[in-house]
């Protein structure tokens, strides 16, 4: 299992999800979806199976 960090912050109605290890950015409407969105981004970017990826999600800021 490969483990990655994802930094999540609120931007309007979206959650912005940054994965520093691949310098990738994606978004989600719901915070509970952030981990899956990060895993999908990593899988597509690195061409590895999604089930080989674990992500630790860190919420950095919550705006209004």
MOURTA-V838830 format. One record per run of one state. SS is the DSSP state (helix for helix, strand for strand, loop for the rest). FROM is the first residue (numbers start at 0). TO is the last residue. If there is no record, write none. Layout:
ss,from,to
SS,FROM,TO
SS,FROM,TO
This chain:
ss,from,to
loop,0,0
strand,1,10
loop,11,12
strand,13,18
helix,19,21
loop,22,22
strand,23,27
loop,28,29
helix,30,45
loop,46,48
helix,49,51
strand,52,60
loop,61,63
